[in-house]
Amino acid sequence: MKGRSTKAARAVFSVRGADCVTCALAIEKRVRRIEGVKDVKSSTMLNEVFVDYDGSKVDIESLMEAIRRTGYSNRLVRKSAGT
């Protein structure tokens, strides 16, 4: 069976200023719209966003841009293959 292989990955972003539930939900909603994103979770206590995604469909810069478009600066804290 031929098909596109998936590259499961997880990225963690530090997000400045997203310290309320409404902020976290806005980020999650925008990032979740991206094709290839499997799951998104935010921690307002840690000011971090955790994204599980298919690396063959989406790249880190696209994820960062989606967070920026919700109005929050961010940086990649860590990235790992597999979830």
N, C-alpha and C positions, 0 to 999 in steps of 0.2 A: 504494500500500500504506500503510495507516494503522498507526501504531505509536507507541510512546513514544520520543521522541528521547533520546539519551544525552548527558550532559555530562561528558566525560572530564576528570578533574582529578587533581592530585597534591598531597598535603599532607605536610609534614615536621614532626614533633613532637620536641621535646627532652624526654627522659624521665629523671627523676631516680632514681638507684639501680638501674637495670636494667643492671648491669655484668657479667652472666655469661650464658652461652649458654642456660641453663635459663630465666632471666628473659626473655630475648629471645624464645625459643620460646613461652613462655606468652602474651606480648603478641601475637605473630603469630597464634597459634591463636585467641585471643578476637576479635581484629579481623577475621580472615578469615571468621568466622561471620556477619558483618553483610552483609545483602543489599546488593548494589551495590559491594562491595569487590572489586576486580579482582586486586590483588597487594599484599603486605605484605613489607617487608624491614626488618630491624633491624641497627643497627651498635652493638655494645657499645663499640667504641673511641670513637665519636662520641657515644654515649648518645642516638641519634636513631632514630626509626621513620619509614619512608617508606611512604606509602599511596597507591596508585593506585585511584581509585574513580569511580563514576558519580554525579555531583552531583545528578542528577535522582532518585536513590534514597536517598541518605544525605547527612547534613550533618556539618559539622566537629564539632559538639557531641556527636553520637552516637559519633564516632570517639574523641574525647577521653574520653568516659564509659567506653567499652570499655577503654581503657588504664587509667583510674583503677580500674576494677573488678578489674584484675589486681594492684592494690596499689601503683601507681606514679603519682606526680604528674607532670603533663606540661603543656607549653604549645606552642601553634602557633608554629613558627619561620617557615614560609612556605607559601603556597598558590599554585598556578598552574593555569590551565586548560590542558587538553591534556596528553598524556603522550608 
